[in-house]
Amino acid sequence: MTEPQDLTRPAPATWQSVHFAEEPPDAEALGAAGVRVAEVDASRIEDKQGLMAALSDVLELPDWFGGNWDALDESLRDLGWLEASGHVVVMTRGEELWKRDPELAGMLVRSWIDAGGAWADKGVPFHLVFVR
């Protein structure tokens, strides 16, 4: 695992918006830079519905969020209801999710990278960090 790059900066619309780290990023420093940090305990995610519920909770997704991949893709591209100059979601104990359901973790990464392109075009930091 490597340490995340500067999470206060936008990443290219590639895998570079997804990180694997031993320790979580400094939420206080990110907050001081205006970047909103949301944390999910990935060890509690058992299935797709659990992942969608956890993301809905920490990202304060609107009532219309349907809890499916299309709705997540649409929501991740917007996040206009959150006041922030950037967004970082930290998946603590992320290794457990990858071991339990690598397909689910992979789908999340795919959605994140797809949405990351829209954010990168706007110059907005948008990162997903899996912490061991």
C-alpha positions as CSV (number, residue, x, y, z in Angstrom):
1,M,0.0,0.0,0.0
2,T,1.2,3.5,-0.7
3,E,0.4,6.8,0.9
4,P,-2.2,9.0,-0.9
5,Q,-1.0,11.8,-3.0
6,D,-2.0,15.4,-2.1
7,L,-5.7,14.9,-1.6
8,T,-6.4,18.6,-1.7
9,R,-5.7,18.5,-5.5
10,P,-7.8,17.1,-8.3
11,A,-6.6,13.8,-9.8
12,P,-6.7,12.9,-13.5
13,A,-9.7,10.9,-14.5
14,T,-7.9,7.6,-14.0
15,W,-7.1,5.2,-11.2
16,Q,-5.2,8.1,-9.6
17,S,-8.3,9.2,-7.7
18,V,-8.3,5.8,-5.8
19,H,-5.7,5.2,-3.1
20,F,-4.6,2.4,-0.8
21,A,-3.0,3.5,2.4
22,E,-1.8,2.1,5.8
23,E,-3.2,5.1,7.7
24,P,-6.1,7.5,7.0
25,P,-5.4,10.9,5.5
26,D,-5.2,13.9,7.9
27,A,-8.9,14.9,8.0
28,E,-8.1,18.1,9.9
29,A,-5.6,19.3,7.3
30,L,-8.0,18.4,4.5
31,G,-10.9,20.2,6.3
32,A,-8.7,23.3,6.7
33,A,-8.2,23.2,2.9
34,G,-12.0,23.0,2.4
35,V,-12.0,19.3,1.4
36,R,-14.8,17.3,3.0
37,V,-13.8,14.0,4.4
38,A,-16.4,11.2,4.9
39,E,-15.5,8.0,6.6
40,V,-17.0,4.6,6.1
41,D,-16.1,1.5,8.1
42,A,-15.8,-1.0,5.3
43,S,-15.8,-4.0,7.7
44,R,-19.5,-3.4,8.3
45,I,-20.4,-3.6,4.6
46,E,-21.9,-7.0,3.8
47,D,-23.4,-6.4,0.4
48,K,-24.4,-3.8,-2.3
49,Q,-27.3,-2.6,-0.2
50,G,-25.0,-2.0,2.8
51,L,-22.5,-0.1,0.6
52,M,-25.2,2.1,-0.9
53,A,-26.6,2.8,2.6
54,A,-23.2,3.7,4.0
55,L,-22.4,6.0,1.1
56,S,-25.9,7.5,1.2
57,D,-25.4,8.3,4.9
58,V,-21.9,9.8,4.8
59,L,-22.4,11.7,1.5
60,E,-25.9,12.9,2.7
61,L,-27.4,11.7,-0.6
62,P,-30.8,13.1,-1.5
63,D,-34.1,11.3,-0.9
64,W,-34.3,10.4,-4.6
65,F,-31.2,8.2,-4.3
66,G,-32.3,4.8,-5.5
67,G,-29.5,2.7,-3.9
68,N,-28.3,1.3,-7.3
69,W,-25.2,1.8,-9.4
70,D,-26.9,4.3,-11.8
71,A,-28.1,6.4,-9.0
72,L,-24.7,6.3,-7.3
73,D,-23.0,7.3,-10.5
74,E,-25.4,10.3,-10.9
75,S,-25.0,11.3,-7.2
76,L,-21.2,11.1,-7.2
77,R,-21.1,13.5,-10.2
78,D,-23.2,16.1,-8.4
79,L,-22.7,16.4,-4.6
80,G,-23.9,20.0,-5.0
81,W,-25.7,19.8,-1.6
82,L,-22.4,19.5,0.1
83,E,-20.5,22.6,0.8
84,A,-16.9,21.7,0.0
85,S,-14.0,22.5,-2.4
86,G,-13.4,18.8,-2.7
87,H,-14.4,15.4,-1.5
88,V,-12.5,12.4,0.0
89,V,-14.2,9.2,1.1
90,V,-12.1,7.1,3.4
91,M,-13.0,3.4,3.6
92,T,-11.4,2.3,6.9
93,R,-10.7,-1.4,7.2
94,G,-11.0,-1.4,3.4
95,E,-9.0,-4.6,3.1
96,E,-11.9,-6.5,4.6
97,L,-14.2,-5.3,1.9
98,W,-11.8,-6.4,-0.8
99,K,-11.4,-9.8,0.8
100,R,-15.1,-10.3,1.4
101,D,-16.5,-9.0,-1.9
102,P,-13.8,-7.9,-4.5
103,E,-16.5,-7.5,-7.2
104,L,-18.4,-5.0,-5.0
105,A,-15.2,-3.1,-4.2
106,G,-14.3,-3.1,-7.8
107,M,-17.7,-1.7,-8.8
108,L,-17.3,1.1,-6.3
109,V,-13.9,1.9,-7.8
110,R,-15.3,1.9,-11.3
111,S,-18.1,4.3,-10.3
112,W,-15.6,6.5,-8.4
113,I,-13.2,6.7,-11.4
114,D,-16.1,7.5,-13.8
115,A,-17.3,10.3,-11.5
116,G,-13.8,11.5,-10.9
117,G,-13.5,12.5,-14.5
118,A,-16.3,15.0,-14.2
119,W,-14.7,16.4,-11.0
120,A,-11.2,16.5,-12.5
121,D,-12.6,18.6,-15.5
122,K,-13.9,21.1,-12.9
123,G,-10.6,21.1,-11.0
124,V,-12.2,19.6,-7.9
125,P,-10.4,17.1,-5.6
126,F,-12.3,13.8,-5.6
127,H,-10.6,10.9,-3.9
128,L,-11.4,7.4,-2.5
129,V,-9.0,6.0,0.0
130,F,-9.0,2.4,1.1
131,V,-7.2,2.2,4.5
132,R,-5.9,-1.2,5.5
